[in-house]
Amino acid sequence: ILFITHRWIGDAVLSTGVLSHLIEQYPDAEITVACGPHAVPLFEAVPNLSRIITMRKRRWNGHWLHLWLKIVGTHWDIIADMRGSLTCYVVRNDRHWRRQPQHRYGHMVEQHAHIIDLEHGVAPRLWTKPEHVKAAERLIPSGSPVLALGPIANWPGKEWPAASFAELAHRVTAPGGRFPGGRIAILAGPSHRDR
């Protein structure tokens, strides 16, 4: 199975439910994931992972040529293309799903589900290795619940105002909230520290 997903971490996370569904349907399939460099760690523990192809953005959409060169020699049983590229038409495959323009309405989890002909969205799924769990335990020791917030997006138009995140955190961790006394983890990349 060739699974082509997004460049950005958030969008790639939202596509993981589709990959999880395909793995459940085809548990013996070898999986190749093509994604942006920021999303690579999300897929390192995928079951039956054969390889990850890092798609770095290139001029003139050269990243698609780079991908084609990496996959053209393989006959794919399935290609699931969350990006809507023409890849499935230029490499040999038995079956493919590809994002179409009409799939661009509703929540992205639902859009992804429609790509592979599922009626309802499939929840994102993250796979971990033991070293991931140990790193998480070092960063956030066990204890009270943790509310993880990711306030930064790849462009400001997708971001919720900081005051709204603060209000949400207060409501959720206040007495009577979902996680009273809970701790808060702010998730972002190193280049977003100032923001």
C-alpha positions in Angstrom: 0.0 0.0 0.0 1.2 3.5 -0.9 -0.2 6.1 1.4 0.4 9.7 0.2 -0.4 12.2 2.9 0.2 15.8 3.8 3.3 18.0 4.4 2.1 19.5 7.6 1.8 17.6 10.9 -1.8 18.6 11.7 -3.2 17.6 8.3 -1.1 14.4 8.4 -2.5 13.5 11.8 -6.0 13.9 10.5 -5.3 11.4 7.7 -4.0 8.7 10.0 -7.5 7.3 10.5 -7.6 6.3 6.8 -4.2 4.6 7.1 -5.4 2.8 10.2 -8.5 1.6 8.4 -6.4 0.3 5.5 -4.1 -1.6 7.9 -7.1 -3.2 9.5 -8.5 -4.2 6.2 -5.2 -5.5 4.8 -3.2 -6.6 7.9 -0.4 -8.3 5.9 0.2 -5.4 3.5 3.6 -3.7 3.5 3.1 0.1 4.0 4.9 2.9 2.2 4.1 6.4 3.4 4.9 9.5 1.4 4.7 12.7 3.5 6.4 16.0 4.3 9.5 16.1 6.5 7.6 17.5 9.5 5.2 14.6 9.4 7.8 11.8 9.2 7.9 11.0 12.9 4.1 10.4 13.0 4.6 7.3 10.8 7.8 5.7 12.1 5.9 3.1 14.2 3.3 2.2 11.6 2.8 -1.6 11.5 4.4 -3.4 8.6 6.1 -0.2 7.5 8.3 -0.8 4.5 9.6 2.8 4.1 8.8 6.5 4.5 9.5 8.7 1.5 10.1 12.3 2.6 8.6 14.8 0.2 10.4 18.1 0.6 8.7 21.0 -1.2 10.6 21.7 -4.4 10.3 24.4 -7.1 7.9 23.7 -10.0 6.3 20.9 -8.0 9.5 18.9 -8.3 8.6 16.9 -5.1 6.1 15.0 -7.2 8.8 14.0 -9.7 11.0 13.0 -6.8 8.2 10.8 -5.5 7.5 9.3 -8.9 11.2 8.3 -9.2 11.1 6.5 -5.9 7.9 4.5 -6.6 7.7 4.0 -10.4 9.5 0.6 -10.3 6.8 -0.9 -7.9 3.4 -2.4 -8.9 1.2 -1.1 -6.0 -1.8 -3.1 -4.9 -3.4 0.0 -3.4 -2.6 3.7 -3.5 -4.5 6.1 -1.2 -3.7 9.7 -2.1 -4.9 12.2 0.5 -3.4 15.0 -1.6 -5.2 14.5 -4.9 -2.1 14.3 -7.0 -1.9 12.4 -10.3 0.5 9.8 -8.9 -2.0 6.9 -9.2 -2.2 7.6 -13.0 1.5 7.5 -13.6 2.5 4.3 -11.7 1.1 0.8 -12.0 -1.5 -0.1 -9.4 -4.5 -2.4 -8.9 -6.7 0.0 -7.0 -6.5 3.6 -6.0 -8.3 6.3 -4.1 -7.5 9.9 -4.7 -8.8 13.1 -3.2 -11.2 14.9 -5.5 -12.3 18.5 -5.5 -15.8 17.6 -4.2 -14.1 16.1 -1.1 -13.1 19.5 0.2 -16.2 20.2 2.3 -16.7 19.4 5.9 -14.1 18.4 8.5 -10.9 17.0 7.1 -11.5 13.7 8.9 -14.7 13.3 7.0 -13.1 14.4 3.7 -10.4 11.7 4.1 -13.1 9.1 4.9 -14.9 10.0 1.7 -11.8 9.5 -0.3 -11.8 5.8 0.4 -15.6 5.5 0.2 -16.3 5.4 3.9 -19.6 7.0 5.0 -18.3 8.5 8.2 -15.0 9.9 9.4 -12.4 7.6 11.0 -10.7 8.9 14.1 -7.0 9.7 13.8 -4.6 7.1 15.1 -1.0 7.4 16.3 1.4 4.6 16.5 4.2 4.6 19.1 7.4 2.8 19.9 8.6 2.2 23.4 11.1 5.0 23.1 8.3 7.4 22.2 6.4 6.4 25.4 9.6 6.9 27.5 10.2 10.3 25.9 6.7 11.4 26.7 7.0 10.2 30.3 10.2 12.3 30.6 8.5 15.4 29.2 5.1 15.0 31.0 5.4 12.8 34.1 2.4 10.9 35.2 0.0 12.5 37.6 -3.0 14.7 36.9 -4.5 14.7 33.4 -2.9 16.8 30.7 -4.7 19.1 28.2 -2.5 19.3 25.1 -3.1 22.5 23.0 -1.6 23.1 19.5 -2.2 26.8 19.0 0.0 27.3 15.9 -1.0 26.5 12.3 0.9 26.7 9.1 -0.7 30.0 8.3 -2.3 32.5 10.7 -5.8 32.3 9.0 -6.2 28.8 10.4 -5.3 29.9 14.0 -7.8 30.4 16.8 -7.0 33.6 18.9 -4.7 33.1 21.8 -7.3 34.4 24.2 -9.7 31.6 23.1 -7.1 29.0 23.9 -6.6 30.5 27.3 -10.3 30.5 28.0 -10.6 26.9 26.8 -7.7 25.8 29.0 -9.2 27.6 32.0 -12.7 26.1 31.5 -11.4 22.5 31.0 -9.0 22.6 34.0 -11.1 24.6 36.4 -13.2 22.9 39.2 -16.2 21.3 37.4 -14.3 21.2 34.1 -13.5 18.0 32.2 -10.0 17.8 33.7 -10.1 19.7 37.0 -6.6 20.6 38.2 -5.2 19.3 34.9 -1.9 20.4 33.6 -1.5 22.1 30.2 1.0 21.2 27.5 1.5 23.7 24.6 2.6 21.8 21.5 4.5 23.7 18.7 7.7 23.5 16.7 10.9 25.3 17.8 10.4 28.1 15.3 7.1 29.0 16.9 8.5 29.5 20.5 8.1 33.3 20.4 4.5 33.2 19.3 
